[in-house]
Amino acid sequence: MKHLISITILLFSVIQVQAQFLLTYDEPATGFSEAQRNDYRKPGYMQEALPLGNGRLGAMFSGGIAEEHIMLNDITLWMNAKRGLNEVEQSGTRIGAYKNFDKVREAYRTEKYGTTEGSMEAMSTKYLSSEQPLGNYAPFTDVFITTNHNPNEVSNYTRSLNAFTGIGSVNYSIGKANFKREYFCSYPNDVVVMRYSAQNATINLSIKASSLHKITSLKADGNLLVLNGEAAMENDPIQFQKRVYVDAGKAKITANNNGELQVENAKDVKIYISAYTDYLPDYPSFKGRDFEADAEKTLEKALNLGYNALKNAHVKDVSSLMDNCEFKLEYKPLNLTTDELIKNGPSLELENLYFNYARYLQLSCSRNAAVPSNLQGLWNGHLKPAWNADYHTDINLAMNYWMVETANLPSSFAPYVSYLKTIAESGKHTAKESFGIEQGWSMGLNGNVFGFTAPNVHGRRMQQSGAWLCQNLFEHYAFSKDKKYLEDVYPILKGAAEFYMEFLAPWKDGSLVVYPTWSPENAYLVKAFGKLNKQAYGASFEQQLALNLFTDCIEASIVLNKDEAFRAKLKTIIPKLTPQKIGQYGQIQEWPEDWDSPTDQHRHISHLIALHPGRDFSPLTTPELTNAALVTMKHRGDISTGWSTAWKTNFWARLHNGDKAHQFYQFLTSKRAYSNLFDFHPPFQIDGNFGGVAGVCEMLLQSHLRSVNNSAKQIEQAAFVGYQNKPNSNHFIPKTPHDNIANAPYILHLLPALPSAWPNGSVKGLRARGGLEVDITWEDGKLTEAKITAKTNTSFRIYSEGNLSQVFSLNKDEVKVWKSK
C-alpha cells in the first residue's frame, strides 16, 4: 500500500510538471484567411497557432489536419521604410529643424496649449517632426503542407507545445492509423525543422512555399524548394531567400512546375527550412548579408547533422535556459486543454503556466539577433500590423526586457544592446539636426530596424527616450556586476546623459525641465483644449528618468574610474531638476502644474516610473511619496489593457500589496490572454506577457534599494533615497548620490508582496542585483528558506519580515542560506 501511494505521488508530480510547461488543444488553430491577413483586428490564426523561435527566425504552426500552415518570420524583415541614405538623413531627422527649435520652445514657454495653429503641438509638428516613413515589421514567408486527410474522420486529436523543450507536436488517428508531427526552431543550428510520421499507414504530402511579398523566383528541384523574394521599401527593397528541403527516405518525391514538392507513400518525412534577409545592422546601409550563401550553408550543415542531432541540440539548448528559473505553486491540475483552462477562469495552474510560457516566449524571440523583440515579439502575419509592430519607446520596448534580468534569461538581452548601439549612432544626428545639441544622442517615440530616431510625425508625441532606454542598459550591469559589459555600454549611457544636460532648460521657478515632452500618452486640461492636448514641459516621468540616468552615469564613471569632470557636472545638475510634487488630491503630480483629475483612468501611469521600474519611490524609504502613489493608483482604477495590467502588477508589488498585485496578474492571465496565451492588449502585444512575469518576480523578490549606511539597523536609515522633502512644502528635491553608491550593497527584500492566494510554493533561480541568484520556499504564507548564490564576488543585505540584516560578503559560487526566524 505504501509503495502504491509513492507511485501515485510520483505520477501526480509528473502530471503537474507537465502542466507547468505544456500548452494543449484538442483541435487545430483557425486557418489564416485573407480577411484576417488584411485586418489584424479579426481573430484567428495569430491568436490560436503556436509559436516557435530562435530569436531571429520564428514560426507558428496551426496543426491543420487537411492542410498545415507554417507562418515564418525573420525579425530583420521590415518594409515601407528607407535605408542606405546618408548618415544624417538615415536618422529620419528633419534637416535644419534646429534652426526653428527655439521658436518651437517659445510656444511652450508661453504655454500655447491645444492643437490649433501656433500651439505647442502644431509648432512641434510643423518644425520638428520627421517627414520620413517609419515603415512596419513584416511577415516573411509561408509553407503549406497538404495531407488530404479528412477532418471528419479524425479521432484523438491533440496539438501541443512544450515550453520546457520548445517542441511542438500534433497527433491524431484515422481508423487504426496514427499520425504524428513534430516542430521546432533551432537556435544552435538556425533552422526550422518538422517531422511527419505514421503508424499503420503511409503519408502523401504536397509542400508549397509562398510569400505575401513579391516573389522574384520560386524553384522546385529534386528534394528542394528555393524561394527568393523582396519586401517593398521606399528606396531599396529587402532581398530574402527561403530554402525548404524534404527528406522522405526511400519514398517518391516529385518536383512540379508550380514550385511544389509531392511526397508519395512515405512513412517518415523530415522537412528542413533555412531563411535569411540581406539585412545587417550597419548604419546607414543596413544591408550586405550574403543571404543566399548563408541559407545554402546553414541548410547543408543541418542536413549533415540529421534530425535527431538537431532535435537533441535544440532540446538541450531550450531546456537548459528554461531550467534556470522555476516557479512552482501547489495546485491540483484541472486536466483541461489550454483554451478551456483560460475559459474556466482564474487558477493557480494558469498562473504557473503563464509564467513559464512567457520565459519560453522571451528566449524564442530574443537571443543574439541584430535587433530586439518588437511589439509582437517575433511573430506577425499582417502586412499592416497593429502599431506597425514597431519599437515603441514610451513603455513597450523597455517592458519587453524587464523580466530577462529577474527571471534569469540575461542572454536574451544581447539584441537590446546591439540595437542601442545603432540608436546611439543614429541619435547623435537627431540630437544635432533636430535640436542643435552637439553632444550625445536622442531617440524619439518610435523606432524601426533602420536606425530611425527622429521625433514622431505627430507633434503631440514629442518625447526624448534616451533615459528610458538606458535604464534597462544599466540594470543589466546592476544584475551582473560585469565591468567589461559596463565599459562597452558606457559611451551610450554617457551620450544619453550629455544630451539631457544640454536639453534641460530653466522653467518659471528656475528649476530645470525637459521640453518638449509629454506624459505618455495622456492629455491634460481636456475640457479647455481637447483630448489631444498632450504636449507639455517637465513631465514627471521624464524628470524621474533624468535623475535615474544621471545617478547611473555617476556610478558607472566611478566604477570605471573615468570622466571625473563629467561626473562632477552631473552632481551639480541633479538638485536643480524640477521637484516631484504631491498635488491637491494627495496624488503624485503627472506634470509640474497640478493638472491631474481624480476621474482620469488613463492606461499609462508613467509618472510612477520612479516606483517601477525605477527605485526612488518606496514604502520603505519615502512614505509621503508612497502614499501619493497609492492615491494615483486609486484614481487610475482597475480597468486596463494587457500591458497596462502587467505594469500595474509591478506597481502593486513595489507597493508591497501582494493581493492587489495578484488581482492584476490573475486578470492578465485569465482575461487578457488569447487561447495561445498571447497577450490580449487588444489586439496582440507581447509586452503584457513579459511585463506580467516581471511582476511575479517583483512579488517574490526585490533588490532595487541600496545600503549606503551599512551601520544602520533600520532600512529607512540604511537605504539611499533619491528625493528629499523640501521643508514646509509638497515638493521633493532630487538628491545627488555620494560616491559610495558605487560600492553600496543591494538589499534583498524576500517575499515583499506574497499574495494570500499563494500560501505554499517555491521559486528557484531568481536573479537579484549585485550578481546574485536566489531560491525561495514558503509555507502558510511565510518564508521558510532562501538560498542565495553569488555569481561574482559581492556583498548584500537581507530584508525579511521587517528586519534588516548585517552585510554579507560572498565570493563567486559561495552560498548563503537564510532561514525564517
Residue, then its C-alpha position, 0 to 999 in steps of 0.5 A: m500500500k505504501h509503495l502504491i501511494s509513492i507511485t501515485i505521488l510520483l505520477f501526480s508530480v509528473i502530471q503537474v510538471q507537465a502542466q507547468f510547461l505544456l500548452t494543449y488543444d484538442e483541435p487545430a488553430t483557425g486557418f489564416s484567411e485573407a480577411q484576417r491577413n488584411d485586418y489584424r483586428k479579426p481573430g484567428y490564426m495569430q491568436e490560436a497557432l503556436p509559436l516557435g523561435n530562435g530569436r531571429l527566425g520564428a514560426m507558428f504552426s496551426g496543426g491543420i489536419a487537411e492542410e498545415h500552415i507554417m507562418l515564418n518570420d525573420i525579425t530583420l524583415w521590415m518594409n515601407a521604410k528607407r535605408g542606405l541614405n546618408e548618415v544624417e538623413q538615415s536618422g529620419t531627422r528633419i534637416g535644419a529643424y534646429k534652426n526653428f527649435d527655439k521658436v518651437r520652445e517659445a510656444y511652450r514657454t508661453e504655454k500655447y496649449g491645444t492643437t490649433e495653429g501656433s500651439m505647442e503641438a502644431m509648432s512641434t509638428k510643423y518644425l520638428s517632426s520627421e517627414q520620413p516613413l517609419g515603415n512596419y515589421a513584416p511577415f516573411t514567408d509561408v509553407f503549406i503542407t497538404t495531407n488530404h486527410n479528412p477532418n471528419e474522420v479524425s479521432n484523438y486529436t491533440r496539438s501541443l507545445n512544450a515550453f520546457t523543450g520548445i517542441g511542438s507536436v500534433n497527433y491524431s488517428i484515422g481508423k487504426a492509423n496514427f499520425k504524428r508531427e513534430y516542430f521546432c526552431s533551432y537556435p544552435n543550428d538556425v533552422v526550422v525543422m518538422r517531422y511527419s510520421a505514421q503508424n499503420a499507414t503511409i503519408n502523401l504530402s504536397i509542400k508549397a512555399s509562398s510569400l505575401h511579398k513579391i516573389t522574384s523566383l520560386k524553384a522546385d528541384g529534386n528534394l528542394l524548394v528555393l524561394n527568393g523574394e523582396a519586401a517593398m521599401e521606399n528606396d531599396p527593397i529587402q532581398f530574402q531567400k527561403r530554402v525548404y528541403v524534404d527528406a522522405g527516405k526511400a519514398k517518391i518525391t516529385a518536383n512540379n512546375n508550380g514550385e511544389l514538392q509531392v511526397e508519395n507513400a512515405k512513412d517518415v518525412k523530415i522537412y528542413i527550412s533555412a531563411y535569411t534577409d540581406y539585412l545587417p545592422d550597419y548604419p546607414s546601409f543596413k544591408g550586405r548579408d550574403f543571404e543566399a550563401d548563408a541559407e545554402k550553408t546553414l541548410e547543408k550543415a543541418l542536413n549533415l547533422g540529421y534530425n535527431a542531432l538537431k532535435n537533441a541540440h535544440v532540446k538541450d539548448v531550450s531546456s537548459l535556459m528554461d531550467n534556470c528559473e522555476f516557479k512552482l505553486e501547489y495546485k491540483p491540475l484541472n486536466l483541461t486543454t489550454d483554451e478551456l483552462i483560460k475559459n474556466g477562469p482564474s487558477l493557480e495552474l494558469e498562473n504557473l503556466y503563464f509564467n513559464y510560457a512567457r520565459y519560453l516566449q522571451l528566449s524564442c524571440s530574443r537571443n543574439a539577433a541584430v535587433p530586439s523583440n518588437l511589439q509582437g515579439l517575433w511573430n506577425g502575419h499582417l502586412k499592416p500590423a497593429w502599431n506597425a509592430d514597431y519599437h515603441t519607446d514610451i513603455n513597450l520596448a523597455m517592458n519587453y526586457w524587464m523580466v530577462e534580468t529577474a527571471n534569469l534569461p540575461s542572454s536574451f538581452a544581447p539584441y537590446v544592446s546591439y540595437l542601442k548601439t545603432i540608436a546611439e549612432s543614429g541619435k547623435h544626428t537627431a540630437k544635432e539636426s533636430f535640436g542643435i545639441e552637439q553632444g550625445w544622442s536622442m531617440g524619439l517615440n518610435g523606432n524601426v530596424f533602420g536606425f530611425t530616431a527622429p521625433n514622431v510625425h505627430g507633434r503631440r508625441m514629442q518625447q526624448s527616450g534616451a533615459w528610458l532606454c538606458q535604464n534597462l542598459f544599466e540594470h543589466y550591469a546592476f544584475s551582473k556586476d560585469k565591468k567589461y559589459l559596463e565599459d562597452v555600454y558606457p559611451i551610450l549611457k554617457g551620450a544619453a546623459e550629455f544630451y539631457m544636460e544640454f536639453l534641460a532648460p530653466w522653467k518659471d521657478g528656475s528649476l530645470v525641465v525637459y521640453p518638449t515632452w509629454s506624459p505618455e500618452n495622456a492629455y491634460l486640461v481636456k475640457a479647455f483644449g481637447k483630448l489631444n492636448k498632450q504636449a507639455y514641459g517637465a513631465s514627471f516621468e521624464q524628470q524621474l528618468a533624468l535623475n535615474l540616468f544621471t545617478d547611473c552615469i555617476e556610478a558607472s564613471i566611478v566604477l570605471n574610474k573615468d570622466e571625473a569632470f563629467r561626473a562632477k557636472l552631473k552632481t551639480i545638475i541633479p538638485k536643480l531638476t524640477p521637484q516631484k510634487i504631491g498635488q491637491y488630491g494627495q496624488i503624485q503630480e503627472w506634470p509640474e502644474d497640478w493638472d491631474s483629475p481624480t476621474d482620469q483612468h488613463r492606461h499609462i501611469s508613467h509618472l510612477i516610473a520612479l516606483h517601477p521600474g525605477r527605485d526612488f519611490s518606496p514604502l520603505t524609504t519615502p512614505e509621503l511619496t508612497n502614499a501619493a502613489l497609492v492615491t494615483m493608483k486609486h484614481r487610475g482604477d482597475i480597468s486596463t489593457g494587457w500591458s497596462t495590467a502587467w505594469k500595474t502588477n509591478f506597481w502593486a508589488r513595489l507597493h508591497n500589496g501582494d493581493k492587489a498585485h495578484q488581482f492584476y496578474q490573475f486578470l492578465t492571465s485569465k482575461r487578457a490572454y488569447s487561447n495561445l496565451f498571447d497577450f490580449h492588449p487588444p489586439f496582440q502585444i507581447d509586452g503584457n506577457f513579459g511585463g506580467v512575469a516581471g511582476v511575479c518576480e517583483m512579488l517574490l523578490q526585490s533588490h532595487l534599494r541600496s545600503v549606503n549606511n551599512s551601520a544602520k539597523q533600520i532600512e529607512q536609515a540604511a537605504f539611499v533615497g533619491y528625493q528629499n522633502k523640501p521643508n514646509s512644502n509638497h515638493f521633493i528635491p532630487k538628491t545627488p548620490h555620494d560616491n559610495i553608491a558605487n560600492a553600496p550593497y543591494i538589499l534583498h527584500l524576500l517575499p515583499a508582496l506574497p499574495s494570500a492566494w499563494p500560501n505554499g510554493s517555491v521559486k528557484g533561480l531568481r536573479a537579484r542585483g549585485g550578481l546574485e541568484v536566489d531560491i525561495t520556499w514558503e509555507d502558510g504564507k511565510l518564508t521558510e528558506a532562501k538560498i542565495t548564490a553569488k555569481t561574482n564576488t559581492s556583498f548584500r543585505i537581507y530584508s525579511e519580515g521587517n528586519l534588516s540584516q548585517v552585510f554579507s560578503l560572498n565570493k563567486d559560487e559561495v552560498k548563503v542560506w537564510k532561514s525564517k526566524 
